[in-house]
Amino acid sequence: MRSHRARFLSIGIASAVLTAMLAACSSGSSSSSSPPATKSPILIGASLSMSGDFSADGQAFLKGYELWVQDVNAAGGLLGRQVKLVWLPDDSQVTTVTNNYNKLISVDHVNLLFGPFSSTLTAPAEQVAARNGFAFIEGAGGSPAVFSSPANVADHNLFDVSLPIEDTLAPFAQYLASLPASQRPKTAAYPMADDIFGYPPVQVAQGIMSKAGITTVYSHIFPEEVPDYAPAADNVAAKHPDVVVLGSTDVPTVAAFMKAFQQQHFVPKYFACAAGPDQGTAFTSVVGVGNADGMMVPNGWYPGSTNPQSQTMVAEYIAKYGGTASGVNADVAEAYSVGEVAAQAITATNGTVNAKIMSYLHSGVTMSSVQGPVKFDSLGRNGDLTAYMFQWQNGKFVQVLPIGAAGTVKLLAPKPAWTSG
């Protein structure tokens, strides 16, 4: 039980002092016949984007974290303690994220830290965690720059439960490279946001496709913060490439390129994005279900996964928030997986001592999550997840690569024409 402090300006009447003492000792009890107060809750701190560039992702992450907390507490908590999520809004700003994690540690006195959304915000947040000896379990900071940061290399405190992003587009690039020459695309464009999440997977894909003889007609990194992506999108459309591989970090970036392409009456045969189309209704509500058809995105999870843990989570999500399975944002699964891994570490170490949790997570143990197996290397990368490609087809989000994998359906190509809906 967290102690209560009382300050007295003068010595009061003895009965008043006694009353105050009894009130402090019986905190949490509703009557004299109630059972003794329960153990103090396990406090978990996180910073999340409710506004700004990452707002759609931040809101989905909050739902994933809250759904996990709900499930854990319904099952009796962890080690006989309830779990409480303490989160602060960060407006998608690096400075705010840094301040939030400092506050969560020094003012809110949380036991554990969960990550924010995006590699851009994870990198500075992890530095705060490292300075304070905290493990940093996260699900959306998979950029190579995050893993190789000086803080993580020195302290090895970062643990990303999701797929490292560098190779996420490789299955798509390898598929195109494997096509017979007569069917293989001839040209490709690679617009990339200036973000440590946006360009690494696109550059890997470009290398694979170039070696296969697919000519690069456009390859450029554009400022992520520009208010208008139309100039970059118009430059791509003017080249009329067969393939567009967009180094996107969010829905607005993808939507802006799609809108510009539509205005230019340009439809690529293949349109793959690093992120955005995986965000369920947060994506289709912006671009339209018809326009979403044929849009592709990599991930390690999708709502139709046969993983029993995932199926349970999706059903609970729909029961709590409504909608359909295809509308469940992949960010929800990433956040939920963070909680699952933390719970397994807390249970295995019989507590919330961060040093013990870090040692356990680096022990080579394989854990389970709604996304699949989780096993960390020395820098906190999860190398056990499989990279898949997903595509919107007739309003459904389906798995299309790798060919032959369980759950894979036929890839839709060429991409259907733009619609007004």
N, C-alpha and C positions, 0 to 999 in steps of 0.2 A: 504494500500500500504506500502510495506517495504521501509523505508527511505533510502536515499543514502547519504553517508558522503563524503565530499570533504575537502581536506587539502590544504591550501594555504601557500606558503613560503613567500609571500609578498602580499601587497595589489595590486590587478590588476586594470585594467581599468574597470570602472563602467559597461560598456556594457558587458564585459566578465563575470562579477559576475552575472549580470542579466540573461545572457544566461544560465549559469550553474544552476541558481535557477529554471528557466523555464524548463530546461531539467529534473531536479529532480522531479518537480511537475507533469510533463507530461509523466513520464515513463510508457511505455505500449501503448501509443497512436501512431498511424502511421501518422496522419496528424492533422492539426488544426481543421478539421471538424469531427474528430473521437469523439466518446463518452468519457466521463470521464473514468479514469483508473479503472479497476475492483478491487474488494477487493483482498487482498493478499491470496494466496492459503493456504489450510490446508496442513501442512507438516506432513507426516507420515513416521517414521523411522523404518527400519528393517535391521537385519543382516542375510545374507543368504549364504549357502554353495555352491559355484560354483566349488569347488574342494575338494578332500579328501573323507572320508568315506561317507558323506551325500550329495555328489554332485548331484546325480540323484534326490534326494528329494528336495534339495535346488533349483535346476533349475525348478522343477515342482511348488514349492511354489512361485517362482518369477512369473511364468506364471499366477498362480491363483491370486496373488496380482495385477499384471498389468491388467489382464482381468477385475477385479472388478473396478479398477481405471478408465479404459476405459469406462465401463458402467455407472459409477457414473457421470463422466464428460460429457458424451453424453446426460445425462438426466438433465444437468444444474448444476451439482455439489451438494454440501451440504451447506445449508443456504446461497445460492447465491455465494458460493466460490468454485473454482475448487480444486481438490485434487491432490497433488503431492507426489509420493513415492520417498523417499530418502533411498537408500539401499547401504550397504557396504558388500563386500565379506569377509568371515571369515575362509575359508579353513578348515572348520569342527573342528576348534580349540577353546577350552574354553577361553584361554587367549585373542585371537583375538576377540571373541564374546564380552567379557567384555569391551575391549578397544573400540570396535565399538559402543556399546550402550552409553558409556560415551561420545564419540565424537558426536553422534547423538543428545545428550541432550545439551552438553556444547558448541559445535562449530556450529552444523547445526541448533540448536534451533527448533527442531521438536515439533509439537503440541501433537502428540500421538506416541506410540510405538506399533509395531506389533512383534510377536514372530518369532524366527528362527525355523529350523527343529530340532526335537529330544528333548527328555527329558534331555539328557546330556548337551545340550547347553541352553535349556530353564531355567534350575535351576540357573546358574550364571547370566544369563541375567535378570531374574526376580529380583534378588538381587539389581542390578544396578537401575532398575526401581523403586523399593521400596524405596531405599535411596533418590531418587529424587522426590518422590511423584507422580510417573506416574502409571496409570493403565497399565496392561500388558495383552493385548488380544492376544491369541495365539491359534494354532490349532494342535500342534504336541508335546505337553509336558504333556502327560496324566499319567505319572508315579506317584504312591503314594508318592514317595520321593519328587516330585516337589510340590505337594499340601501341604505336611506337613513340608516344609522347614521353618526354623525359620523366615525368612523374610516374607513369605506369611502368616504364623500364626499370626505374629505381625501386618502386614499392610493390609492383605486381598486384595491385588492388582492384583492377578493372576486370569485370566478368560480363561478357555480352552473350546472352542466352540465344540470340538470333544468328542468322547466317551472316558471315562476314561479307561485306558488300562488293569487294573487289572482283570476285569471280561470279557474281550473280547473273550477269548477262551472257556468260560463256556458253551455256546450253543453247541459247538463241543463235549466237554467232557460229557455233559449231554445227548447228542444224543447217544454216544457210550454206556454210562451207561444204557440207557433205552432199548437197544437191547435185545432180548431174549438171554438167556445164550448160546444157540447153535450158534448164529450169532455174539455174542459179541467177540471182539478181546481178545486174551489171554495175550499178552505181549505188553509193550510200552517202548519207550526210550525218554528221555527228555534232549537233549543237549541244553544248554542255554548260550548266550553271557553274559559276565560280564558287563552288562549295566542295568541301572535302568528302561529301557524300556523292555529289553529282557527277564528277568527272572520272574517278578511278574505274568504275565498271565499264563505262563507255569506251575508255581508252584501251582496256583489255579486249573488248569486243572488236574495236577497230583493228587491233593488231591481228586477230584471228581472221577477220574477213578480208583484210588487205592481202594476207598471205594466200588466201584462196582466189585471189584475182578480182575481187570486188573493188572497183575503183572509188576512191574517196573524192567526192566533188565539193565537200564542205566539211570543215573541222574547225570549230571555233568555241572558245570559252567566253560566255557573256556574263556581265555583272548580274549577280543574283538579286540585288536590291533595286534594279531599275523598275520604274512604274509601268513601263510599256515594253513587252517582249516582241511586239509586232515587227520591228525592223529586222531582228534576228530571224524570226519566222519567215518573213518575206524573202530574205536572202536565201533561205533553204528552199522555199517554194520555187524560186526563180531557177534553181538548178534541176528541178523535177527528178530527184533521185528515186530509185526503186525502193530504197529502204531509208527510214529515218530512225536513228537511235538517239533518243533525247535524254541527256543527263539532268533529269528533273529531281527536285526534292519535295515537291508538294503538288496539290491539285491545281492551284492557280497558274502555275507555270505550264502545266500540260494543257489546261483549258485555253490559255492564251495562244499557244501554238496551234491547237486544233481550230480555234476561231479564225486565226490568220490564214491557215491553210484553206479553210472553207471559203473565206472571202476571195482567195486567189484561185479558187476552183482546182485545187491540187489535192489529190488523194494518193499517198504513197501505197505501194503494194503491201509493205510491212511497216508498222509503226510500233516500236517498242520504247518503253520509258523506264528509267531507273526507279521511279516512284510516282505515285499518283493514282493510276488506275486500280491499285490494290485497296483503295479506301472505300469500297462499297458504295452505299448511297451518297456518301460525301462527295464521290466522284460523279456518279450518274445524275445526281440532282443538279449539278452544275453544267455538265456537257450535254445531257440528254441521253436517254437509253439508246436511241437509234445511232447517234454519233459514236457512242462507246463501242459499238460492234467492231471487232477486229483489233481493238487496242490491246497491247500486250505489256506485261510487267513481270519481273522476276520476284520470287519470294520463296520462303521455306514452308509456307503454310497457306491454306485456303479453306473457306468455310465448308467445302465438301470433303474434307479430309476424313479418312476412315479411322483415324486415331480415336479410340473410345473416349479418352480424356477430352479431345477436341469436340467430339459430338455432344458430350454432356455440357461443355461450356457454351457451345453455340445454342443449344436448346434453352439453357438458362438465360443467355443474353436476350433471345427473342422473347422469352417470358417476361423479362424485366423491362426491356426497352422497346419491344415490338419489332416489326419488319420481317424480313425473310433472311434465310441463311446467306444468300448471295450478297446481301446488303451489309454483312458484318465486316467491319474494317479490319484488315490484317494487324493494325496497331493494337487492337484489343487483345489478340492472341499473344503478341510480343509482350505486352504489359502483364498479362495473366501468367505467362511463363516466368517472368521475373519473380513473381510471388511464389510460384511453385518451387523454383530452385532455392529461393531463400528459406522456404519452409523445410525443405529436405536438409539444408545445411544446419538450420537451428535445431531440428530434431536430432540429427546425427551428432552434433557437438553438445547437445543438452544445454543450450543457452544462447546468448546473444553477444558473446565475446568476439569482437571483430577479428582479432588475430587468429583465433581458432577457426572461425568461419572461412577466412582466407586460406588457411592451411588445408582445410577439408576440400575446398573447391579446387585447389591445386594438386590434390592427391591422385588424380587420374580416375576418380570415380565417375561412372556414367549415371546420370540422373534422367528423369523423365519429365516431359512437359507436353502441353497441348500442341506444340510445334514439332515434337519428336524428341529424340535423344539429345542430351546435353553433356558434353565432355570438354573441359577447358584445357588449352595448352598453356605454356608458361606466361603468355601475354594476355590470357583471358579470352582467346578466340574459341568459338564452338565449332570444331571441325567435323562433328558427327551429323549435321543436318545436310540434306540433299538440296541442291539448287534446282528449282522448278521454274517453268515459264507458264504464266496464266494468261487467259484471253477472255474478253467479253464476247459472248455469242448469244444473240437473241435474248438479251436481258439477263443472261446467266454468266457467272464468273467461273470458268472451267480450266482445268489443267491440260496443257497441250504439249509440253515437253518435260522431260526427255521422252522420245518415242519408245513405247514398250513398257514404260513404268506403270505401275498399278494406278488406275484412275485417269490415265491420259486419254484424251479424245482427239479426234482429227483437228489439226490446225486450220483455221479459216483464213484462206488467202486466195486472191488479193483482198485487201481490206474493202468492205462495202463503202459505197459512196456516202457522203455526208447527208444528213437529214435535217429537217427543221425542228424535230422533236427531241 
